[in-house]
Amino acid sequence: MFGGRNDEMSRRRSRIHARVPQPNENVTMTAGNRILTESVFKDTGLDEFLEGLKRSQGNSVASETIALVANSVEMTGLSINRLDRILADEHVRKEYGLDRSAPRSIRRTVERLGRNSDAIVRFLGDVMKQRYGVGMDTVFMDWTSMYFEAPENALVRLGFSR
């Protein structure tokens, strides 16, 4: 049987979905990536480790790094130029606990991470071994992901990970 209520519902849905939203000033961000990244940093102790790299003034190195990681998970190929535009918005900065200098200081943070990359990888390798029982000896880092060879377990699976 055709017609009746189902045809009316179909027409109503078509009208609802046919409207294109008008551009506005709303700001959106994926809170889940921020929460997940903060959780992993806290669980591994990476947040405290990165705070040891903090300069005498300015934003938290951990907070800026969390912003970098959370947004690169969401936007593959995220560039520093794009992140500094994202951090130009006061609402986004507030979510990460950053001040208005964040769009400028994010570049210095990336340089600081690069200068300390060996120590960061060594720290994370120790955490993976001691806390999670991951058996690995060598880590190759390309700044978009980490590659290591280790036997699979509950935490380690074959494949790429960001």
N, C-alpha and C positions, 0 to 999 in steps of 0.2 A: 504494500500500500504506500503510495507516494503522496506528498502534499501535507497539508495540515501543519502541526506544531514543528516538525523537523525542518520544513522549508522556511518557516518564520525564524527559527533559531539560526539557520544558516545565513539568511539575509542579515540578521542582527550582527552576527559575528563578522561578516564581510564589512559592514559599515564601521564597526569598532576598529578593525585592523587596517582600514583604508586610510585613516588619518595619520599624517606624518607629523611628528612633533616639531615644533618651532625651536630654533636654537635659543639657548638661554644661558645664564651665568652659573648654572649649577656645576658643582665640582663633585666628581665621583672618584672613588678609589676602592680597590678591593681590600677590605679589612682582613679577610682571611689570610692573605699572603703575609701581611704585616704580623698578625698574631702568630702564625706558624713560624715565621722567621725569628721573631722574638723568643718563642718557646724553644726552638732548636739552639739559638745562641745561649739562652739561659741554661738549658739542660747540659750542654757541652762545656759551659764555662767560658765560651768564646767572648761573651759580652764583657766579662771582667778582664780577660786577657787583652782585649782591644782597648779597654780603658787604660791599661798600662802604657799604651802608645799615645795617650792623649797629650796634646800640647798644653801649655800653661793657660791658654785662654781659648774661647770659642766653644763650638758644639762638641758633644760627645762623639768620639770616633766610633763607638759601638752603635750609637743611634744613626749616624750618617751611613754606616755600613749596612745596618738593617734596612734603611731606606733603599740603598743600592740593590741589595739582594732581593728584597720583597718586590721591588718594581721590575727587576730583570727576570724574575720568575714569571711575572705577569706579561711582560712585553719582551719577547725574544728579540735580541739585537738592540736592546736599549743602549743608547749612547749617553755620555755624560751631558751633552748638550740638551738632550731630551729630559734627563732627570733634573737638570738645573731649572728648566722651564716648569716642570712639575712642582719642584720645591719653591718656586716663586709664589705659589699660592699659600697664604697664611693658614688656611684650614688644613692643608696637607702637612705643612711644617708642624703644626700643633699636634697632629696625630703621632708624629715621630718624635716629638719633644725637642724640636729644633728651633733656633731663632732665625731672624731675617737674614743673617749672613750665610745661611746654608747653601743657597744657589752658587755663591762664590767659593765657599770653603770646601765644597764637595770635591773639587779638583785636587785640592791639597790632600784631602783624605785618601783619594785614589793613589796619589803619589806615595803617601805614607804607607799604605797597604802594600804597594809594590816594593818599596824599600825593605819592608819587613816580611815579605812573602815567605821566605825560608822559615822564619820563626813561626809564622802562622800555620804553615803546612806541618811543621814538626809538632806544634801544639795539638793540632787536630789529629794527626797520626797517633800521638800518644793517647789521646782521649779514645779514639776508635779501638786501639789495642787494649787498653786497660779497662775501659768501662764496658765496651761492647764485644770484646774478644775477637776483633777482626785481625786476622793474621796477614800482615802486609809488611813489606820491606821498602818498597819504592813507590813514590807517588809522582805522577806527571801532571802538571797543572798548566792549563791554557787560558785561564781567567774566565772562561765561560762554563767550564765544568772541570771536575777532577776525575782522573783515570787512575785506577790502581788495580793490581792483580792480587787477588786473595780468594781463598776458598769461600764458597757461598755459605751464608748462615741466615738467621732471621733478619739481620740488618742489611746484609750484602747480597745483591742479586746481580746477575749478568745483565749488562746493558749500560746505557748512558744515564747520567743523573745530573741535574742542574743544582 
